[in-house]
Amino acid sequence: MFLTVDTNDRRPVYQQIADGIKALIARGQLAEGMALPSVRQVAGDLGVNLNTVAAAYRELQDEQLIAIKPGSGAVVASRTAVRKPEELETSLRTALLNLVLSGVSPAHIRTLVAQQLRELGNPPKGVER
Amino acid sequence: MMWPVVLYVSVWLFRIYLVRSALRGPRFHGPDWCFDCRVPPGFYEREGRDILRALRLRILAPLPFETAIGAVLWWDGHWIAALAVQAFVYIAAPFYHAAVLRGQARRAWQYAIFDEPPASGVAVSLSPRRLADYAQPWLERTLTGAITVSVILLAVAFTHPDPHENLTTMVFGPCVALYACLGLALLKRAIVSWRISVTPAVQPELFTEWQDSCRRLFAMMCDYLRTETVSALLGWSVLQAWPTLWHWRSYVMLGPVLSVCLLGAIPLFLAERRLLPLTRNLKAVTSRWRPSAAPPPEGRFYLLGRVCSEPEEDQVLVRGPRGMALNTASRRTRLYMAYLAGWPALVVVMLMSRV
């Protein structure tokens, strides 16, 4: 199971790490209770700052996707992130707005959304709120 | 007196095998390749020639010194010292070769050519790496048992010392052996946490499998050397506990060491052979990937371009203006430095106790 960080991606590295782990959790590749590597291991393997990886893990912990136990590392805690409904709507609206402003037709947006959902495969229960 | 010659020649044969493997490194993938990157035709008549020359110089340069030191020691009758020098070289050579090859491979990347634009991403495996995954419980139990028995035998010998025996000699050898074991355990730990190389986002499974096999091979080497050291310690302890066996000291002391040396080399050799096809497969990955040549972060102070203090990075070696720089802020760097400082301290203590 791999996490990819692209040097050409405009998102900060910590965001790419957090998003990558979220995607693996959403696809079910990282199941509940599975151990994640330590912050030191990920930082060392990627050749990035410790704080960069720690920030990504902190974000995942804030959303209650992972649980960090001092001394024993991080484990996947849940497949459903704890986020406010307004926050989710804002994220969706921003994404849709960017697509519309880029000149993508509503039909194509629907296709893209369906494709992304298909790629996620088996979404966890409780996502539809 | 036959077996020291056999052992010396065996170690030399292994040494020559390692030198030959290192010199084949640049053209391992074929004539159009230099280490892990594809190079333009005629590369070895131009820039490649310098790389080959630098590689040969660095790999072959220690050989005359080793030969001269070995010859002088044998000539003088110090065959144990000659074996010890050669054993040290045998241990250090793979690590030295790895560093030289890595340096020259980095030079070769400047001339790499690609059929398609190289991938820009790097990957990281999300499988936790633990020391226990690279340890063999039966070996650990055997080594712990052998060390315990040795300490008990030495304690017995210490309470009933032979009047002709020097106590410093009796204790110093085991102390060196135990301290060497500690160093090898630290080295193994460092190998497990070492990434070896950044994993490209192209076929990361293939690359990770190769990295893990390299890591296992180096960890096996550490176990092999630890077993050698502990068998020497056990032999020494038996001799101290039963001084009557001193007449057969060659068999008691070096018999187990020689057996471990020759038998233990077989799994190592097999592991190295298993690594070859994996290394060949890397062609598919490295032909579509170029390692980042990003400059080191600004505002960082470097001592001679090789030493820095960067508390936010945990790695022992970080990017510096002249390649890699030692990061003194890392907890592990301090631990390794403290360990290395222990060696001269140990020698000083021994010398003082003799006075």
Chai-1 contact restraints between the chains, C-beta under 6 A:
chainA,res_idxA,chainB,res_idxB,connection_type,confidence,min_distance_angstrom,max_distance_angstrom,comment,restraint_id
A,M1,B,L126,contact,1.0,0.0,6.0,A-B,restraint_1
A,F2,B,A123,contact,1.0,0.0,6.0,A-B,restraint_2
A,F2,B,S125,contact,1.0,0.0,6.0,A-B,restraint_3
A,F2,B,P204,contact,1.0,0.0,6.0,A-B,restraint_4
A,L3,B,V124,contact,1.0,0.0,6.0,A-B,restraint_5
A,L3,B,L126,contact,1.0,0.0,6.0,A-B,restraint_6
A,T4,B,G121,contact,1.0,0.0,6.0,A-B,restraint_7
A,T4,B,A123,contact,1.0,0.0,6.0,A-B,restraint_8
A,T4,B,A201,contact,1.0,0.0,6.0,A-B,restraint_9
A,V5,B,V122,contact,1.0,0.0,6.0,A-B,restraint_10
A,D6,B,S120,contact,1.0,0.0,6.0,A-B,restraint_11
A,D6,B,G121,contact,1.0,0.0,6.0,A-B,restraint_12
A,T7,B,S120,contact,1.0,0.0,6.0,A-B,restraint_13
A,N8,B,S120,contact,1.0,0.0,6.0,A-B,restraint_14
A,A35,B,P128,contact,1.0,0.0,6.0,A-B,restraint_15
A,P37,B,P128,contact,1.0,0.0,6.0,A-B,restraint_16
A,R40,B,D314,contact,1.0,0.0,6.0,A-B,restraint_17
A,Q41,B,R129,contact,1.0,0.0,6.0,A-B,restraint_18
A,V42,B,V124,contact,1.0,0.0,6.0,A-B,restraint_19
A,A43,B,D314,contact,1.0,0.0,6.0,A-B,restraint_20
A,G44,B,R195,contact,1.0,0.0,6.0,A-B,restraint_21
A,G44,B,Q315,contact,1.0,0.0,6.0,A-B,restraint_22
A,D45,B,V124,contact,1.0,0.0,6.0,A-B,restraint_23
A,D45,B,R195,contact,1.0,0.0,6.0,A-B,restraint_24
A,L46,B,V124,contact,1.0,0.0,6.0,A-B,restraint_25
A,G47,B,V198,contact,1.0,0.0,6.0,A-B,restraint_26
A,N49,B,E312,contact,1.0,0.0,6.0,A-B,restraint_27
A,N49,B,E313,contact,1.0,0.0,6.0,A-B,restraint_28
A,L50,B,E312,contact,1.0,0.0,6.0,A-B,restraint_29
A,L50,B,D314,contact,1.0,0.0,6.0,A-B,restraint_30
A,N51,B,E312,contact,1.0,0.0,6.0,A-B,restraint_31
